[in-house]
Amino acid sequence: MWRAAVRPLIHARDRVAATRAVAYFLMAGGSVVGACALLVPGFAGGSTLGVLTTEAVAGAMVAAGALCRLAPQRVPEPFWVIVPFLAVLLIGVLNLVTRDVSVSAHLYFLWPLLYAATFVRRDIMYVLLVAASLTDAAVTFWIKSDVTAVTDIAALVTAYAVSTIVVSKLQARSEALVTRLEEQALTDPLTGLPNRRAFDLDLGRALHAGAERALLIIDVDHFKTINDTWGHGTGDAVLTRVGTALRAAAGPGDCPARLGGDEFAVVVTGGEERARAVAAQVRAHVASSSDLPDGLPTLSIGLATTADLPAPTAEALLAAADRALYDAKVHGRNRVASSSTRDERRKDPRFLTTRSSDGYT
């Protein structure tokens, strides 16, 4: 359906922000390290080789950051999970080469940790927290073997854990709020079905998949009369009933939606035969639950398939289904009309009937 069940390694909506975070970390970190290697005596180990090595690493960081910023579309998804681990390794190596165990050197580890707490899944974040703590401890004990190293590492690991977990919790609350807002923005409040915005997304994704798809456009017959005669409360109950029928008839991969007013739609996985079966189920469900005079509500349904279109775009499929819906209304309502039948009738003037779900009417 239109909502993902499992969160990916990094959410699609976070890719732009993650790109900028990585780019700024690499460019800022590389610039600072390169400047310190040139300007701070002893920063790069006090040797020419140390300075050259540090400058090479710093230059590579700046170049990689610029690439991430300028061409994020070329970066595969796993990179955004691997990059904080690479950052931890890089920071550890630089601290070891420069023999720097000052507070500022330790705090570099917060950058990848905060990145992970903000953008990647919680399980990966905890693995990174352990990796950063162990790397920092190993480098610190290698350079500084006295008892103060133990207290330094204990304090720093505590700070890493608290900072990471607090940011992670705040991010989780923010993500829950964004998810709720997305659901509200993509859901029709009356029927609980996806709304027009969600339908457009579903239709685009369905056509992008390449398999045959059918589209049903559904209109409640004489809906204005229902509202005017029995009141808007009854009209709302009718719309809710249609929404329930659509959910009951839709199978895996089908995408029902309320387009607005008394108009609904279903993107059906498969061709015309499957779409007709779905339409028949919807009509039968609504008819069996009708409690209004004259058998109301009834449904007029327009059907179109990608197989009938030379260029199966969303716009073309919608237009074909709309034309079929018009045919269903013109020829008496309470029926299913397909775009393929309409095309046959246009070719043969003697073909004056439209095909209903039970045959020709």
C-alpha positions as CSV (number, residue, x, y, z in Angstrom):
1,M,0.0,0.0,0.0
2,W,1.0,3.6,0.2
3,R,2.7,3.4,3.6
4,A,6.1,1.6,4.2
5,A,6.0,-1.0,7.0
6,V,9.7,-1.2,7.7
7,R,12.0,1.8,8.0
8,P,14.9,1.8,5.5
9,L,18.6,2.3,6.5
10,I,18.0,6.0,6.1
11,H,14.6,7.6,5.4
12,A,14.2,9.2,1.9
13,R,13.1,12.5,3.4
14,D,16.4,12.6,5.4
15,R,18.7,12.1,2.4
16,V,19.2,15.8,1.7
17,A,19.9,16.7,5.3
18,A,22.2,13.7,5.7
19,T,24.1,14.7,2.6
20,R,24.7,18.2,3.9
21,A,25.7,16.9,7.3
22,V,28.3,14.5,5.8
23,A,29.6,17.2,3.4
24,Y,29.9,19.8,6.1
25,F,31.6,17.4,8.5
26,L,34.2,16.3,5.9
27,M,34.9,19.8,4.6
28,A,35.0,21.5,8.1
29,G,36.9,18.7,9.7
30,G,39.4,18.4,6.9
31,S,39.9,22.2,6.9
32,V,40.5,22.3,10.6
33,V,42.9,19.3,10.6
34,G,44.8,20.7,7.6
35,A,45.2,24.1,9.2
36,C,46.3,22.7,12.6
37,A,48.9,20.5,10.9
38,L,50.4,23.6,9.3
39,L,50.0,26.1,12.1
40,V,50.3,24.2,15.4
41,P,53.8,22.9,16.2
42,G,53.8,19.2,17.0
43,F,50.2,18.7,15.9
44,A,51.1,16.2,13.2
45,G,53.7,14.3,15.3
46,G,56.4,16.9,14.8
47,S,57.8,15.3,11.6
48,T,57.6,16.3,7.9
49,L,56.1,12.9,7.0
50,G,53.4,13.4,9.7
51,V,52.5,16.8,8.3
52,L,52.4,15.6,4.7
53,T,50.3,12.6,5.7
54,T,47.9,14.7,7.7
55,E,47.6,17.3,4.9
56,A,46.8,14.4,2.4
57,V,44.1,13.0,4.6
58,A,42.7,16.5,5.2
59,G,42.6,17.3,1.5
60,A,40.8,13.9,0.8
61,M,38.2,14.8,3.4
62,V,37.5,18.2,1.8
63,A,37.3,16.7,-1.7
64,A,34.9,13.9,-0.5
65,G,32.8,16.4,1.3
66,A,32.5,18.6,-1.8
67,L,31.5,15.5,-3.9
68,C,28.8,14.6,-1.4
69,R,27.5,18.2,-1.5
70,L,27.5,18.6,-5.2
71,A,26.5,15.1,-6.4
72,P,24.4,13.4,-3.7
73,Q,22.4,11.5,-6.3
74,R,25.5,9.4,-7.2
75,V,25.9,8.2,-3.7
76,P,24.3,4.8,-2.9
77,E,22.1,4.4,0.2
78,P,24.6,2.1,2.1
79,F,27.1,5.0,2.0
80,W,25.1,7.0,4.5
81,V,25.3,4.2,7.0
82,I,29.0,3.3,6.3
83,V,30.2,6.9,6.5
84,P,29.9,7.4,10.3
85,F,32.0,4.3,10.8
86,L,34.6,5.5,8.4
87,A,34.5,8.9,10.2
88,V,35.2,7.1,13.6
89,L,38.1,5.2,12.0
90,L,39.5,8.4,10.4
91,I,39.2,10.4,13.7
92,G,41.0,7.6,15.6
93,V,43.8,7.4,13.0
94,L,44.3,11.2,13.0
95,N,44.3,11.4,16.8
96,L,46.9,8.6,16.8
97,V,49.1,10.1,14.1
98,T,49.0,13.6,15.7
99,R,49.3,12.1,19.2
100,D,46.5,14.4,20.3
101,V,44.4,13.3,23.2
102,S,43.1,16.8,24.2
103,V,39.5,17.5,24.8
104,S,39.1,18.9,21.3
105,A,40.5,15.7,19.7
106,H,38.0,13.6,21.7
107,L,35.1,15.7,20.8
108,Y,35.5,15.0,17.1
109,F,33.9,11.6,17.9
110,L,30.7,13.4,18.7
111,W,30.2,14.4,15.0
112,P,29.5,10.9,13.6
113,L,27.7,9.9,16.8
114,L,25.2,12.9,16.5
115,Y,24.9,12.2,12.8
116,A,23.9,8.6,13.5
117,A,21.5,9.6,16.3
118,T,19.8,12.0,13.8
119,F,19.6,10.0,10.6
120,V,20.2,6.2,10.8
121,R,18.4,3.4,12.5
122,R,18.7,3.0,16.3
123,D,20.4,-0.4,16.1
124,I,23.1,1.0,13.8
125,M,23.5,4.0,16.1
126,Y,24.2,1.8,19.1
127,V,26.8,-0.2,17.2
128,L,28.5,3.0,16.2
129,L,28.5,4.3,19.8
130,V,30.3,1.1,20.9
131,A,32.8,1.4,18.0
132,A,33.5,5.1,18.8
133,S,34.0,4.4,22.5
134,L,36.4,1.5,21.9
135,T,38.3,3.4,19.2
136,D,38.7,6.5,21.5
137,A,39.7,4.3,24.4
138,A,42.3,2.4,22.4
139,V,44.0,5.5,21.0
140,T,44.0,7.2,24.4
141,F,45.5,4.3,26.2
142,W,48.1,3.9,23.4
143,I,49.3,7.5,23.8
144,K,48.5,8.2,27.4
145,S,49.2,5.3,29.7
146,D,48.9,6.9,33.1
147,V,45.9,6.6,35.4
148,T,44.3,9.9,34.1
149,A,43.5,8.0,30.9
150,V,41.0,5.9,32.7
151,T,39.1,8.8,34.2
152,D,39.2,10.7,30.8
153,I,37.8,7.8,28.9
154,A,35.1,7.1,31.5
155,A,34.0,10.7,31.4
156,L,34.1,10.9,27.6
157,V,32.3,7.6,27.0
158,T,29.5,8.8,29.4
159,A,29.3,12.0,27.5
160,Y,29.1,10.1,24.2
161,A,26.4,7.8,25.4
162,V,24.3,10.6,27.0
163,S,24.5,12.9,24.0
164,T,23.8,10.2,21.5
165,I,20.8,8.8,23.4
166,V,19.3,12.2,24.2
167,V,19.5,13.3,20.5
168,S,18.1,9.9,19.4
169,K,15.1,10.2,21.7
170,L,14.4,13.8,20.5
171,Q,14.8,12.6,16.9
172,A,12.4,9.7,17.6
173,R,9.8,12.1,18.9
174,S,10.3,14.4,15.9
175,E,10.0,11.4,13.5
176,A,6.8,10.2,15.2
177,L,5.3,13.7,14.8
178,V,6.4,13.9,11.1
179,T,5.0,10.5,10.4
180,R,1.7,11.5,12.0
181,L,1.5,14.7,10.0
182,E,2.3,12.7,6.8
183,E,-0.5,10.3,7.6
184,Q,-2.9,13.2,8.2
185,A,-1.8,14.9,5.0
186,L,-2.3,11.7,3.0
187,T,-5.5,10.4,4.6
188,D,-9.1,11.3,4.0
189,P,-10.5,12.0,7.5
190,L,-14.0,10.7,6.8
191,T,-13.4,7.4,5.2
192,G,-9.8,6.7,6.4
193,L,-8.8,6.0,2.8
194,P,-5.7,7.6,1.2
195,N,-6.6,11.0,-0.3
196,R,-6.0,12.5,-3.7
197,R,-2.4,13.4,-2.9
198,A,-1.6,9.8,-1.7
199,F,-3.5,8.4,-4.7
200,D,-1.3,10.4,-7.1
201,L,1.8,9.0,-5.4
202,D,0.5,5.4,-5.5
203,L,-0.5,5.7,-9.2
204,G,2.9,7.0,-10.1
205,R,4.7,4.2,-8.2
206,A,2.4,1.6,-9.7
207,L,3.0,2.7,-13.3
208,H,6.7,3.0,-12.6
209,A,6.8,-0.7,-11.7
210,G,6.0,-1.6,-15.3
211,A,3.4,-4.4,-14.8
212,E,-0.1,-4.1,-16.1
213,R,-2.4,-2.0,-14.0
214,A,-6.0,-1.1,-14.2
215,L,-7.8,2.0,-12.8
216,L,-11.3,2.2,-11.5
217,I,-12.9,5.7,-11.1
218,I,-16.0,5.4,-8.9
219,D,-18.8,7.9,-8.6
220,V,-21.8,7.6,-6.2
221,D,-25.0,8.0,-8.2
222,H,-27.3,10.9,-7.3
223,F,-25.2,11.8,-4.3
224,K,-26.5,15.4,-4.3
225,T,-30.1,14.0,-4.1
226,I,-29.0,11.8,-1.1
227,N,-27.6,14.8,0.6
228,D,-30.5,17.1,-0.1
229,T,-33.2,14.5,0.7
230,W,-31.8,12.7,3.8
231,G,-29.2,15.2,5.0
232,H,-25.4,15.4,5.0
233,G,-25.1,12.9,7.9
234,T,-26.6,10.3,5.6
235,G,-24.4,11.4,2.8
236,D,-21.3,11.0,5.0
237,A,-22.5,7.5,6.0
238,V,-22.8,6.6,2.3
239,L,-19.2,7.7,1.7
240,T,-18.0,5.8,4.7
241,R,-19.8,2.7,3.4
242,V,-18.2,3.0,0.0
243,G,-14.8,3.4,1.7
244,T,-15.4,0.2,3.7
245,A,-16.4,-1.6,0.5
246,L,-13.2,-0.5,-1.3
247,R,-11.0,-1.7,1.5
248,A,-12.8,-5.0,1.6
249,A,-12.5,-5.6,-2.2
250,A,-8.9,-4.3,-2.6
251,G,-6.2,-7.0,-2.7
252,P,-2.5,-7.0,-2.0
253,G,-0.9,-4.3,-4.2
254,D,-4.2,-2.5,-4.9
255,C,-4.5,1.1,-3.9
256,P,-8.0,2.5,-3.0
257,A,-8.5,6.2,-2.4
258,R,-11.1,8.9,-2.1
259,L,-10.4,11.6,-4.7
260,G,-12.8,14.1,-3.3
261,G,-16.5,14.6,-2.9
262,D,-18.3,11.4,-3.9
263,E,-15.5,10.3,-6.2
264,F,-13.3,7.3,-5.4
265,A,-10.6,5.4,-7.2
266,V,-8.7,2.1,-7.1
267,V,-5.4,1.3,-8.7
268,V,-5.7,-2.4,-9.4
269,T,-2.8,-4.8,-9.9
270,G,-3.7,-6.7,-13.1
271,G,-5.8,-6.2,-16.1
272,E,-9.5,-5.6,-17.0
273,E,-10.7,-9.0,-15.7
274,R,-9.3,-8.5,-12.3
275,A,-10.5,-4.9,-12.2
276,R,-14.1,-6.0,-13.1
277,A,-14.0,-8.5,-10.2
278,V,-13.0,-5.7,-7.8
279,A,-15.7,-3.4,-9.2
280,A,-18.3,-6.2,-8.8
281,Q,-17.3,-6.8,-5.2
282,V,-17.5,-3.1,-4.4
283,R,-20.9,-2.7,-6.0
284,A,-22.3,-5.9,-4.3
285,H,-21.0,-4.7,-0.9
286,V,-22.6,-1.3,-1.2
287,A,-25.9,-2.8,-2.5
288,S,-26.1,-5.3,0.3
289,S,-25.7,-2.6,2.9
290,S,-28.1,-0.1,1.3
291,D,-31.0,1.1,3.5
292,L,-32.2,4.0,1.4
293,P,-35.3,4.0,-0.9
294,D,-34.9,3.1,-4.6
295,G,-31.9,0.9,-3.9
296,L,-29.6,3.9,-3.3
297,P,-26.7,4.3,-3.2
298,T,-25.6,2.8,-6.5
299,L,-22.3,3.3,-8.2
300,S,-21.1,4.3,-11.7
301,I,-17.6,3.0,-12.4
302,G,-15.2,3.9,-15.2
303,L,-12.4,1.3,-16.0
304,A,-9.2,1.8,-18.0
305,T,-6.1,-0.4,-18.2
306,T,-2.5,0.4,-19.2
307,A,-2.8,-2.3,-21.9
308,D,-5.3,-0.1,-23.8
309,L,-3.0,2.9,-23.9
310,P,-0.2,3.5,-26.3
311,A,1.6,5.5,-23.6
312,P,0.5,4.4,-20.2
313,T,1.1,7.6,-18.2
314,A,-0.8,8.6,-15.1
315,E,-2.5,11.4,-17.0
316,A,-3.5,9.2,-19.9
317,L,-4.9,6.4,-17.6
318,L,-6.9,8.9,-15.6
319,A,-8.3,10.5,-18.7
320,A,-9.3,7.1,-20.1
321,A,-11.0,6.1,-16.9
322,D,-12.8,9.4,-16.7
323,R,-14.2,9.0,-20.2
324,A,-15.4,5.5,-19.3
325,L,-17.1,6.9,-16.2
326,Y,-18.9,9.4,-18.3
327,D,-20.1,6.6,-20.5
328,A,-21.4,4.7,-17.5
329,K,-23.4,7.8,-16.4
330,V,-24.7,8.6,-19.9
331,H,-26.0,5.1,-20.4
332,G,-28.1,4.9,-17.2
333,R,-25.6,4.8,-14.2
334,N,-25.3,1.9,-11.8
335,R,-22.9,0.1,-14.1
336,V,-19.2,-0.4,-15.1
337,A,-18.0,0.9,-18.4
338,S,-14.6,0.3,-19.7
339,S,-12.4,2.4,-22.0
340,S,-11.9,-0.6,-24.3
341,T,-15.6,-0.9,-24.8
342,R,-15.9,2.8,-25.5
343,D,-13.2,2.6,-28.1
344,E,-15.1,-0.3,-29.8
345,R,-18.2,1.8,-29.9
346,R,-16.4,4.8,-31.4
347,K,-15.2,2.6,-34.2
348,D,-18.6,1.1,-34.9
349,P,-21.6,3.6,-34.9
350,R,-24.0,0.6,-34.6
351,F,-22.5,-0.3,-31.2
352,L,-24.8,1.8,-29.1
353,T,-24.7,-0.1,-25.8
354,T,-22.1,0.0,-23.0
355,R,-21.0,-3.1,-21.2
356,S,-22.1,-3.4,-17.6
357,S,-20.5,-5.7,-15.0
358,D,-23.1,-8.3,-15.9
359,G,-22.9,-8.0,-19.7
360,Y,-24.4,-5.5,-22.1
361,T,-27.1,-3.0,-21.1
